[in-house]
Amino acid sequence: MTDNHLTRIAAPEGVAPCTGYAHVVLGTGTFVAVSGQCAFDGQGGVVGVGDPAAQARQVFENLRRCLAAAGAGFDDVVKLTYFVTDMANLPALRAARDAVVAPDRLPASSAVQVAALVHPDLLMEVEAFAVVPEPAGP
């Protein structure tokens, strides 16, 4: 799938097709790196203790706010990396992602199970890389 600054390749030749992400995303523009976001509210409290769905929604809200600060949105995301304390929480993350990322604009993705995150009540963390188009010339 191609838009004006990103090309997504779901199945490069010789690579098994994927579901729920793109194997490759190419982009031209300004690179944006967003640090891993957790389920913290604006005051630093953990949202949704013990609730993967609530934490996933907060994570994606925090990602949205960080992307917006860089002039980007979810359409500009080229890579998401999921860190989870339990792989059983991936469906909650996918549901939260699917609420904000169009199915024809899926980024490249990786998921890693980790022993712990920065706070014992956190179940997940997600980092994002995006590419925003260069501003149009005069």
Secondary structure by P-SEA (a helix, b strand, c coil): cccccbbbbccccccccccccccbbbbccbbbbbcccccccccccccccccaaaaaaaaaaaaaaaaaaaccccccccbbbbbbccccaaaaaaaaaaacccccccccbbbbbbcccccccccccccccccccccccc
